[in-house]
Each structure stands twice: as structure tokens, then as C-alpha cells.
Amino acid sequence: VLENYSDAPMTPKQILQVIEAEGLKEMSGTSPLACLNAMLHSNSRGGESLFYKLPGRISLFTLK
């Protein structure tokens, strides 16, 4: 989503909205936003991480 649908950093909610609108992944479970948020946070730590979380209060993510 970050690579193909936006040239700017996105919040987890914005990313999830694109995923749902484009039918990129089947949603199941009670809180897909919490799951996506946890995945983004865990994959934005360390030197080998795939994502970069912009500093600040709002969770904005982009690809490294």
C-alpha cells in the first residue's frame, strides 16, 4: 500500500482503508486495525526494519 497507493507517509487507519477499498486482503478477526498497528510498530524497529515511523505523536509510517 505504501509503495503503490501513496507518495506520502500514512497512518495505520489510512493503510487499512486502502486495503479494504482495494480488496487487497481478506479481513477477519475483531480488530484488524490493532493487528496492523502492532505489525507496523514491530517492523519499524531496528536497522533491518521494512518500515520507518516518523517521529511525533501521530503514527505515520513510510517504507525505508
N, CA, C and O atoms as CSV, one atom per row, in Angstrom:
chain,resi,resn,atom,element,x,y,z
A,1,VAL,N,N,0.836,-1.192,0.000
A,1,VAL,CA,C,0.000,0.000,0.000
A,1,VAL,C,C,0.875,1.247,0.000
A,1,VAL,O,O,0.642,2.171,-0.779
A,2,LEU,N,N,1.880,1.275,0.872
A,2,LEU,CA,C,2.752,2.451,0.938
A,2,LEU,C,C,3.534,2.648,-0.350
A,2,LEU,O,O,3.846,3.779,-0.722
A,3,GLU,N,N,3.851,1.567,-1.026
A,3,GLU,CA,C,4.629,1.654,-2.261
A,3,GLU,C,C,3.769,2.043,-3.461
A,3,GLU,O,O,4.203,2.823,-4.308
A,4,ASN,N,N,2.560,1.506,-3.536
A,4,ASN,CA,C,1.743,1.657,-4.742
A,4,ASN,C,C,0.611,2.675,-4.656
A,4,ASN,O,O,0.109,3.112,-5.691
A,5,TYR,N,N,0.197,3.061,-3.458
A,5,TYR,CA,C,-1.007,3.879,-3.335
A,5,TYR,C,C,-0.781,5.241,-2.698
A,5,TYR,O,O,-1.730,6.009,-2.544
A,6,SER,N,N,0.449,5.557,-2.328
A,6,SER,CA,C,0.679,6.848,-1.676
A,6,SER,C,C,2.121,7.289,-1.864
A,6,SER,O,O,3.040,6.470,-1.833
A,7,ASP,N,N,2.311,8.584,-2.059
A,7,ASP,CA,C,3.680,9.108,-2.103
A,7,ASP,C,C,4.000,9.819,-0.793
A,7,ASP,O,O,5.041,10.467,-0.681
A,8,ALA,N,N,3.122,9.707,0.191
A,8,ALA,CA,C,3.327,10.350,1.488
A,8,ALA,C,C,3.158,9.312,2.595
A,8,ALA,O,O,2.514,8.285,2.382
A,9,PRO,N,N,3.721,9.563,3.762
A,9,PRO,CA,C,3.514,8.655,4.890
A,9,PRO,C,C,2.024,8.518,5.203
A,9,PRO,O,O,1.240,9.433,4.952
A,10,MET,N,N,1.650,7.373,5.750
A,10,MET,CA,C,0.246,7.099,6.051
A,10,MET,C,C,0.104,6.580,7.473
A,10,MET,O,O,1.032,5.989,8.024
A,11,THR,N,N,-1.069,6.806,8.064
A,11,THR,CA,C,-1.389,6.237,9.367
A,11,THR,C,C,-1.870,4.802,9.159
A,11,THR,O,O,-2.269,4.441,8.051
A,12,PRO,N,N,-1.838,3.983,10.206
A,12,PRO,CA,C,-2.375,2.627,10.072
A,12,PRO,C,C,-3.834,2.626,9.597
A,12,PRO,O,O,-4.228,1.763,8.812
A,13,LYS,N,N,-4.628,3.582,10.065
A,13,LYS,CA,C,-6.032,3.658,9.653
A,13,LYS,C,C,-6.151,3.927,8.154
A,13,LYS,O,O,-6.986,3.322,7.482
A,14,GLN,N,N,-5.330,4.824,7.628
A,14,GLN,CA,C,-5.346,5.119,6.190
A,14,GLN,C,C,-4.916,3.893,5.386
A,14,GLN,O,O,-5.503,3.591,4.347
A,15,ILE,N,N,-3.900,3.193,5.865
A,15,ILE,CA,C,-3.426,1.987,5.182
A,15,ILE,C,C,-4.535,0.943,5.153
A,15,ILE,O,O,-4.780,0.323,4.118
A,16,LEU,N,N,-5.205,0.749,6.285
A,16,LEU,CA,C,-6.286,-0.232,6.359
A,16,LEU,C,C,-7.444,0.146,5.438
A,16,LEU,O,O,-8.052,-0.732,4.826
A,17,GLN,N,N,-7.755,1.426,5.329
A,17,GLN,CA,C,-8.829,1.869,4.435
A,17,GLN,C,C,-8.515,1.517,2.983
A,17,GLN,O,O,-9.407,1.098,2.246
A,18,VAL,N,N,-7.268,1.681,2.565
A,18,VAL,CA,C,-6.872,1.325,1.197
A,18,VAL,C,C,-6.954,-0.186,1.010
A,18,VAL,O,O,-7.440,-0.657,-0.018
A,19,ILE,N,N,-6.489,-0.942,1.988
A,19,ILE,CA,C,-6.538,-2.407,1.909
A,19,ILE,C,C,-7.975,-2.875,1.724
A,19,ILE,O,O,-8.252,-3.725,0.878
A,20,GLU,N,N,-8.888,-2.319,2.517
A,20,GLU,CA,C,-10.299,-2.709,2.421
A,20,GLU,C,C,-10.921,-2.246,1.104
A,20,GLU,O,O,-11.629,-3.017,0.457
A,21,ALA,N,N,-10.670,-1.006,0.701
A,21,ALA,CA,C,-11.271,-0.451,-0.519
A,21,ALA,C,C,-10.802,-1.186,-1.769
A,21,ALA,O,O,-11.584,-1.393,-2.697
A,22,GLU,N,N,-9.543,-1.577,-1.798
A,22,GLU,CA,C,-8.977,-2.256,-2.965
A,22,GLU,C,C,-9.120,-3.777,-2.892
A,22,GLU,O,O,-8.788,-4.475,-3.851
A,23,GLY,N,N,-9.610,-4.294,-1.764
A,23,GLY,CA,C,-9.756,-5.739,-1.604
A,23,GLY,C,C,-8.419,-6.466,-1.641
A,23,GLY,O,O,-8.319,-7.563,-2.192
A,24,LEU,N,N,-7.389,-5.856,-1.055
A,24,LEU,CA,C,-6.043,-6.428,-1.113
A,24,LEU,C,C,-5.861,-7.614,-0.174
A,24,LEU,O,O,-5.000,-8.461,-0.409
A,25,LYS,N,N,-6.656,-7.683,0.879
A,25,LYS,CA,C,-6.548,-8.778,1.835
A,25,LYS,C,C,-7.903,-9.017,2.457
A,25,LYS,O,O,-8.644,-8.074,2.737
A,26,GLU,N,N,-8.226,-10.277,2.672
A,26,GLU,CA,C,-9.474,-10.615,3.337
A,26,GLU,C,C,-9.337,-10.298,4.819
A,26,GLU,O,O,-8.361,-10.693,5.456
A,27,MET,N,N,-10.312,-9.588,5.365
A,27,MET,CA,C,-10.271,-9.198,6.773
A,27,MET,C,C,-11.019,-10.217,7.615
A,27,MET,O,O,-12.114,-10.658,7.264
A,28,SER,N,N,-10.406,-10.580,8.728
A,28,SER,CA,C,-11.065,-11.450,9.692
A,28,SER,C,C,-10.618,-11.018,11.076
A,28,SER,O,O,-9.682,-10.230,11.215
A,29,GLY,N,N,-11.271,-11.520,12.077
A,29,GLY,CA,C,-10.917,-11.135,13.440
A,29,GLY,C,C,-11.707,-9.920,13.878
A,29,GLY,O,O,-12.461,-9.330,13.105
A,30,THR,N,N,-11.518,-9.563,15.128
A,30,THR,CA,C,-12.326,-8.482,15.688
A,30,THR,C,C,-11.697,-7.109,15.540
A,30,THR,O,O,-12.411,-6.106,15.538
A,31,SER,N,N,-10.374,-7.039,15.415
A,31,SER,CA,C,-9.784,-5.707,15.286
A,31,SER,C,C,-8.578,-5.725,14.354
A,31,SER,O,O,-7.434,-5.780,14.806
A,32,PRO,N,N,-8.843,-5.678,13.046
A,32,PRO,CA,C,-7.742,-5.671,12.082
A,32,PRO,C,C,-6.851,-4.435,12.205
A,32,PRO,O,O,-5.664,-4.500,11.884
A,33,LEU,N,N,-7.403,-3.312,12.665
A,33,LEU,CA,C,-6.591,-2.107,12.823
A,33,LEU,C,C,-5.537,-2.299,13.913
A,33,LEU,O,O,-4.389,-1.887,13.742
A,34,ALA,N,N,-5.911,-2.914,15.018
A,34,ALA,CA,C,-4.949,-3.164,16.096
A,34,ALA,C,C,-3.858,-4.120,15.633
A,34,ALA,O,O,-2.690,-3.945,15.978
A,35,CYS,N,N,-4.229,-5.117,14.862
A,35,CYS,CA,C,-3.261,-6.082,14.328
A,35,CYS,C,C,-2.295,-5.389,13.369
A,35,CYS,O,O,-1.084,-5.595,13.458
A,36,LEU,N,N,-2.807,-4.584,12.466
A,36,LEU,CA,C,-1.962,-3.850,11.518
A,36,LEU,C,C,-1.038,-2.882,12.253
A,36,LEU,O,O,0.145,-2.775,11.928
A,37,ASN,N,N,-1.581,-2.184,13.240
A,37,ASN,CA,C,-0.791,-1.233,14.016
A,37,ASN,C,C,0.366,-1.938,14.727
A,37,ASN,O,O,1.491,-1.439,14.718
A,38,ALA,N,N,0.098,-3.087,15.339
A,38,ALA,CA,C,1.145,-3.847,16.028
A,38,ALA,C,C,2.209,-4.320,15.042
A,38,ALA,O,O,3.401,-4.265,15.344
A,39,MET,N,N,1.788,-4.783,13.866
A,39,MET,CA,C,2.735,-5.252,12.855
A,39,MET,C,C,3.625,-4.105,12.369
A,39,MET,O,O,4.834,-4.280,12.218
A,40,LEU,N,N,3.035,-2.941,12.126
A,40,LEU,CA,C,3.814,-1.791,11.667
A,40,LEU,C,C,4.830,-1.354,12.720
A,40,LEU,O,O,5.986,-1.074,12.403
A,41,HIS,N,N,4.384,-1.298,13.980
A,41,HIS,CA,C,5.295,-0.887,15.051
A,41,HIS,C,C,6.441,-1.879,15.217
A,41,HIS,O,O,7.595,-1.474,15.352
A,42,SER,N,N,6.134,-3.170,15.207
A,42,SER,CA,C,7.197,-4.163,15.409
A,42,SER,C,C,8.148,-4.228,14.222
A,42,SER,O,O,9.325,-4.549,14.390
A,43,ASN,N,N,7.655,-3.929,13.026
A,43,ASN,CA,C,8.509,-3.962,11.835
A,43,ASN,C,C,9.118,-2.603,11.497
A,43,ASN,O,O,9.621,-2.402,10.391
A,44,SER,N,N,9.072,-1.679,12.442
A,44,SER,CA,C,9.717,-0.381,12.227
A,44,SER,C,C,10.853,-0.167,13.228
A,44,SER,O,O,11.345,0.949,13.393
A,45,ARG,N,N,11.263,-1.245,13.891
A,45,ARG,CA,C,12.346,-1.150,14.875
A,45,ARG,C,C,13.575,-1.868,14.368
A,45,ARG,O,O,13.474,-2.949,13.788
A,46,GLY,N,N,14.706,-1.288,14.577
A,46,GLY,CA,C,15.960,-1.925,14.208
A,46,GLY,C,C,16.450,-1.515,12.829
A,46,GLY,O,O,15.711,-0.936,12.033
A,47,GLY,N,N,17.694,-1.821,12.570
A,47,GLY,CA,C,18.334,-1.433,11.321
A,47,GLY,C,C,17.826,-2.159,10.096
A,47,GLY,O,O,17.893,-1.621,8.990
A,48,GLU,N,N,17.320,-3.366,10.263
A,48,GLU,CA,C,16.840,-4.169,9.137
A,48,GLU,C,C,15.335,-4.024,8.909
A,48,GLU,O,O,14.753,-4.768,8.119
A,49,SER,N,N,14.707,-3.075,9.593
A,49,SER,CA,C,13.252,-2.953,9.514
A,49,SER,C,C,12.791,-2.506,8.126
A,49,SER,O,O,13.520,-1.836,7.394
A,50,LEU,N,N,11.576,-2.890,7.791
A,50,LEU,CA,C,10.987,-2.581,6.489
A,50,LEU,C,C,10.341,-1.192,6.478
A,50,LEU,O,O,10.351,-0.500,5.460
A,51,PHE,N,N,9.779,-0.795,7.627
A,51,PHE,CA,C,9.043,0.463,7.729
A,51,PHE,C,C,9.795,1.468,8.583
A,51,PHE,O,O,10.659,1.102,9.380
A,52,TYR,N,N,9.457,2.739,8.407
A,52,TYR,CA,C,10.010,3.813,9.222
A,52,TYR,C,C,8.848,4.585,9.820
A,52,TYR,O,O,7.965,5.046,9.095
A,53,LYS,N,N,8.844,4.731,11.153
A,53,LYS,CA,C,7.823,5.526,11.829
A,53,LYS,C,C,8.366,6.935,12.011
A,53,LYS,O,O,9.419,7.135,12.617
A,54,LEU,N,N,7.641,7.900,11.484
A,54,LEU,CA,C,8.056,9.290,11.628
A,54,LEU,C,C,7.930,9.724,13.083
A,54,LEU,O,O,6.973,9.344,13.757
A,55,PRO,N,N,8.883,10.515,13.577
A,55,PRO,CA,C,8.812,10.974,14.961
A,55,PRO,C,C,7.584,11.853,15.180
A,55,PRO,O,O,7.142,12.563,14.277
A,56,GLY,N,N,7.049,11.794,16.379
A,56,GLY,CA,C,5.889,12.613,16.719
A,56,GLY,C,C,4.802,11.780,17.351
A,56,GLY,O,O,4.940,10.570,17.531
A,57,ARG,N,N,3.735,12.443,17.679
A,57,ARG,CA,C,2.627,11.783,18.365
A,57,ARG,C,C,1.801,10.894,17.451
A,57,ARG,O,O,1.405,9.797,17.846
A,58,ILE,N,N,1.542,11.344,16.257
A,58,ILE,CA,C,0.711,10.586,15.320
A,58,ILE,C,C,1.560,9.490,14.692
A,58,ILE,O,O,2.702,9.727,14.297
A,59,SER,N,N,1.004,8.303,14.603
A,59,SER,CA,C,1.719,7.189,13.975
A,59,SER,C,C,1.653,7.328,12.463
A,59,SER,O,O,0.644,6.987,11.846
A,60,LEU,N,N,2.715,7.822,11.874
A,60,LEU,CA,C,2.837,7.919,10.423
A,60,LEU,C,C,3.965,7.006,9.990
A,60,LEU,O,O,5.068,7.064,10.534
A,61,PHE,N,N,3.684,6.158,9.006
A,61,PHE,CA,C,4.664,5.188,8.547
A,61,PHE,C,C,4.959,5.381,7.072
A,61,PHE,O,O,4.112,5.825,6.297
A,62,THR,N,N,6.180,5.036,6.708
A,62,THR,CA,C,6.602,5.026,5.320
A,62,THR,C,C,7.564,3.860,5.144
A,62,THR,O,O,8.020,3.276,6.127
A,63,LEU,N,N,7.873,3.522,3.906
A,63,LEU,CA,C,8.867,2.479,3.652
A,63,LEU,C,C,10.257,3.061,3.829
A,63,LEU,O,O,10.482,4.245,3.580
A,64,LYS,N,N,11.175,2.229,4.256
A,64,LYS,CA,C,12.575,2.673,4.374
A,64,LYS,C,C,13.207,2.735,3.019
A,64,LYS,O,O,14.381,3.086,2.901
